[in-house]
Amino acid sequence: MAWTTRYFTLWLRLGVRKNKSVLNSGSDASGPHIQPVPRWLLLGLQCSLLLAVLFCSGLARTAWAQEPPYFVTYSQALEEPGNLEVALKGLTASPKDANAFFSPTMEFEYGSTAWWTTEVYLQGQATQNDSTVFTGFRWENRFRALPSEHWINPVLYVEYEDINKADKSILEVTGHDSVTDLQLTNAQGKLEIERSIEGKLILSSNVKGWNFSENFIAEKGIKNEPWEFGYSIGASRPLALVARGRACFFCRQNFSAGAELYGGLATAHDFGLQGTSQYAGPTVNFNLPHGPTIGFSPQFGLNDNSAGVLWRFKVSYEIQQFRDLFHGRGAQ
């Protein structure tokens, strides 16, 4: 994990160096002022380039994930055994009384068995007029409680987090998380490390092409802190339930759309919506034939404790039977 952290931090800092080089290459005081390229845009381009390299490498095989288009809510869908999904999940926003930022999260999701999926997250962010920092990692595990499909399909989720207060990924909302957390400088935030265990009860149903998913979240810091709670709800549907007989690119069968609602539920001492942030917004996925899945969602803050608009995107690609690549080498 140490070498991965160093590489990820160096990769993030490239955006800062490129931005400085644009400033230094400007004309003199008498000439026109050259507007620097926003750091968050440079970082987004780097993330996209990294995924493009992964998709075009020899490891990539023909596959794409058929999952609901959620960014925060989890459904009962688990990774196929032996498959590896590599994804970039990005978020950008311009919160009230805070600098604009871009927060990328790299995800590596592996199907261990038919009932167990494990995933590692690497997170960072770049803030305008501030700096670029690596904010930590997460390790999550999801366990399917029932082997077959039912009217309601429960999944148990357990995650260990090691992140600092500079994190702005907003992968979920718990406790009294609010827009004030986004107003901290990176220097202030990275000094405070939060290590916690998070659990989720995931309930998901498929009804006539629709998916309905509900998540209840409980998080406990390793230090002596109260339990924090949150929730998320999602509903989605493919635009076409039956595929056409011929291959096509922009067919309705390649798109799915839905909506999410999520927010905090305060703590064990003051359970409820008071003093929490809440968000809602539409979501859409485009499954490129024989390629990655691209997702997009504008999510809107519903109260004064929330950021105005969160702009989310996701690019993911599934490598089929990733474990066979290593088994084949061992046989040789």
Residue pairs with C-beta under 8 A, 6 or more apart in sequence:
1 137
4 122
5 122
5 134
5 137
8 106
8 122
8 124
8 134
9 124
9 133
9 134
11 46
11 50
12 43
12 104
12 124
12 126
12 132
12 133
12 134
13 132
14 42
14 46
15 39
15 40
15 42
15 43
15 46
15 126
15 132
16 39
16 126
16 131
16 132
18 37
18 42
19 36
19 37
19 38
19 39
19 42
22 34
22 36
22 37
23 34
23 36
25 34
26 33
26 34
27 33
27 34
38 100
38 128
39 102
39 126
39 127
39 128
39 132
40 92
40 100
40 101
40 102
40 126
40 128
41 102
43 102
43 104
43 126
43 132
44 90
44 92
44 102
44 104
47 88
47 90
47 104
48 88
48 315
50 88
51 86
51 88
51 292
51 315
51 317
54 60
54 86
54 317
55 291
55 292
55 317
59 319
59 322
59 325
60 317
60 319
61 319
61 320
61 321
62 290
62 320
63 83
63 317
63 318
63 319
63 320
64 287
64 288
64 290
64 291
64 292
64 293
64 316
64 317
64 318
65 77
65 85
65 287
65 293
65 316
65 318
66 77
66 287
67 75
67 77
67 285
67 293
68 75
68 77
68 211
68 213
68 234
68 236
68 256
68 258
68 285
69 236
69 256
69 257
69 258
69 283
69 284
69 285
69 295
69 297
70 213
70 232
70 234
70 236
70 258
70 260
70 283
71 89
71 260
71 283
71 295
71 297
71 299
71 312
71 314
72 171
72 172
72 173
72 232
72 234
72 260
72 262
73 213
73 214
73 215
73 232
73 233
73 234
73 260
73 262
74 142
74 155
74 157
74 200
74 202
74 204
74 213
74 215
74 232
75 202
75 204
75 211
75 213
75 234
76 144
76 153
76 154
76 155
76 202
76 204
76 213
77 204
78 111
78 114
78 115
78 116
78 117
78 142
78 144
78 155
79 85
79 109
79 110
79 111
79 117
79 318
80 111
80 318
80 320
81 111
81 112
81 113
81 114
82 111
82 320
82 321
82 322
82 323
82 324
83 110
83 111
83 318
83 319
83 320
83 321
83 322
84 108
84 109
84 110
84 111
84 318
84 319
84 322
85 107
85 108
85 109
85 110
85 316
85 317
85 318
85 319
86 106
86 107
86 108
86 109
86 316
86 317
86 319
87 106
87 107
87 109
87 314
87 315
87 316
87 317
88 104
88 105
88 106
88 107
88 314
88 315
88 316
89 104
89 105
89 107
89 169
89 171
89 312
89 313
89 314
90 102
90 103
90 104
90 105
90 312
90 313
90 314
91 102
91 103
91 105
91 168
91 169
91 170
91 310
91 311
91 312
92 100
92 101
92 102
92 103
92 310
92 311
93 100
93 101
93 168
93 182
93 307
93 308
93 309
93 310
93 311
94 100
94 308
95 179
95 182
95 183
95 307
95 308
96 179
96 307
96 308
97 183
98 179
98 182
98 183
99 127
99 128
99 129
99 130
100 127
100 128
101 125
101 126
101 127
101 128
101 168
101 182
102 125
102 126
103 123
103 124
103 125
103 126
103 135
103 167
103 168
103 169
103 170
104 123
104 124
104 125
105 121
105 122
105 123
105 169
105 171
106 121
106 122
106 123
107 119
107 120
107 121
107 316
108 119
108 120
109 117
109 118
109 119
110 117
110 118
110 119
110 322
111 117
112 118
114 144
114 147
115 143
115 144
115 147
116 141
116 142
116 143
116 144
117 141
117 142
118 139
118 140
118 141
118 142
119 139
119 140
119 141
119 142
120 137
120 138
120 139
120 140
121 137
121 138
121 139
121 140
121 171
122 134
122 137
123 134
123 135
123 136
123 137
123 138
123 163
123 167
123 169
124 132
124 133
124 134
124 135
125 132
125 133
125 135
125 166
125 167
125 168
125 169
125 186
126 132
127 168
127 186
130 185
130 186
131 186
131 187
132 186
133 164
133 166
133 186
133 189
133 190
135 163
135 164
135 166
135 167
135 168
135 169
135 189
135 190
136 161
136 162
136 163
136 164
136 167
136 193
137 162
137 163
138 159
138 160
138 161
138 162
138 163
138 171
139 159
139 160
140 157
140 158
140 159
140 160
141 157
141 158
141 159
142 155
142 156
142 157
142 202
143 155
143 156
143 157
143 158
144 153
144 155
145 153
145 154
145 155
145 156
146 153
146 154
149 206
151 205
152 203
152 204
152 205
153 203
153 204
153 205
154 201
154 202
154 203
155 202
155 203
155 204
156 199
156 200
156 201
156 202
157 198
157 199
157 200
157 201
157 202
157 215
158 197
158 198
158 199
159 197
159 198
159 199
159 200
160 195
160 196
160 197
160 198
161 194
161 195
161 196
161 197
161 198
162 193
162 194
162 195
163 193
163 194
164 189
164 190
164 191
164 192
164 193
164 194
165 181
165 184
165 188
165 189
165 190
165 191
165 192
165 194
166 184
166 186
166 188
166 189
166 190
167 189
168 182
170 177
170 310
172 198
172 217
172 230
172 232
172 262
173 230
173 262
173 263
173 264
173 276
173 277
173 278
173 279
174 198
174 217
174 219
174 228
174 229
174 230
174 264
174 265
175 219
175 228
175 229
175 230
175 264
175 266
175 267
175 276
176 228
176 264
176 266
176 267
176 275
176 276
177 230
177 264
177 276
177 277
178 275
178 276
178 277
178 305
178 306
179 277
179 301
179 304
179 305
179 306
179 307
180 305
182 307
194 221
195 221
195 222
195 223
196 219
196 220
196 221
196 222
197 219
197 220
197 222
198 217
198 218
198 219
198 220
199 217
199 218
199 219
200 215
200 216
200 217
200 218
201 215
201 216
202 213
202 214
202 215
203 213
203 214
203 215
204 211
204 212
204 213
204 214
205 211
205 212
205 213
209 237
209 238
209 241
210 235
210 236
210 237
211 234
211 235
211 236
211 237
211 258
212 234
212 235
213 233
213 234
213 235
214 231
214 232
214 233
215 231
215 232
215 233
215 262
216 229
216 231
217 229
217 230
217 231
217 232
218 227
218 228
218 229
219 227
219 228
219 229
219 230
220 227
220 228
226 267
226 268
226 269
227 267
227 268
228 264
228 266
228 267
229 264
229 265
229 266
229 267
229 268
229 271
230 262
230 263
230 264
230 265
231 262
231 263
231 265
232 260
232 261
232 262
233 260
233 261
233 262
234 258
234 259
234 260
234 261
234 283
235 258
235 259
236 256
236 257
236 258
236 259
236 283
237 256
237 257
237 258
238 252
238 253
238 255
238 256
239 252
239 253
239 255
239 256
239 257
240 251
240 252
240 253
240 255
242 253
243 251
243 253
244 251
244 253
247 289
248 254
248 289
249 288
249 289
254 286
254 287
254 288
254 289
255 284
255 285
255 286
255 287
256 284
256 285
256 287
257 282
257 283
257 284
257 285
258 282
258 283
258 284
259 280
259 281
259 282
259 283
260 279
260 280
260 281
260 283
260 297
260 299
261 278
261 279
261 280
262 278
262 279
262 280
263 273
263 276
263 277
263 278
263 279
263 302
263 306
264 273
264 276
264 277
264 278
265 271
265 272
265 273
265 276
266 272
266 273
266 274
266 275
266 276
275 305
276 303
276 305
277 301
277 303
277 305
277 306
277 307
278 301
278 302
278 303
278 305
278 306
279 299
279 300
279 301
279 302
279 306
279 310
280 299
280 300
280 302
281 297
281 298
281 299
281 300
281 310
282 297
282 298
283 295
283 296
283 297
284 295
284 296
284 297
285 293
285 294
285 295
286 293
286 294
286 295
287 293
288 294
291 317
292 315
292 316
292 317
293 314
293 315
293 316
293 317
294 313
294 314
294 315
295 312
295 313
295 314
295 315
295 316
296 312
296 313
296 314
297 311
297 312
297 313
298 309
298 310
298 311
298 312
299 309
299 310
299 311
299 312
300 308
300 309
300 310
301 307
301 308
301 309
301 310
